[in-house]
Amino acid sequence: MTVELTDREPSGLASMIAGLIEQNLERDPSRRRLLRPVLVSITAPDAEVAVTVRLAPGRVEVSDGADPTSELAIVADSSSLLELTAAPLRFGLPDVFKADGRAVARDVLARRIRIRGLFAHPRLLARVSSLLSVV
């Protein structure tokens, strides 16, 4: 199982995402089942940074820049991205029965967190959320 940063000098967001995924996979090896092919872009406009995460069986690649062909695209300010990774999950999505989960759901509904592919690929979003979750 490898988590690879593809850029020579990766951004802080790329390093953070790669480190988070690597730690989650080490802490809970059962999350490796989530590594099926998908391309996800994550953008933090306030920090002027974007990354693309490419998942494949046994492999994760994180590179700088958003890929317009990604199945999922998450756009949120830096603090909202951190809240997203810390939100409690139920079935891979924010748990609306807990305050932190409701806060994230409110941010999605208010479009402070925008997720392209939310309705077209909800299972895919649940997989990615489970992989990125620190909870």
Sequence and secondary structure as in RCSB ss.txt:
>XXXX:A:sequence
MTVELTDREPSGLASMIAGLIEQNLERDPSRRRLLRPVLVSITAPDAEVAVTVRLAPGRVEVSDGADPTSELAIV
ADSSSLLELTAAPLRFGLPDVFKADGRAVARDVLARRIRIRGLFAHPRLLARVSSLLSVV
>XXXX:A:secstr
 EEEE SSS  HHHHHHHHHHHHHHHH GGGGGG  SEEEEEEEGGGTEEEEEEEETTEEEEEES  TT SEEEE
E HHHHHHHHHS EETTEE TTSHHHHHHHHHHHTTSEEEETTTT HHHHHHHHHHH   
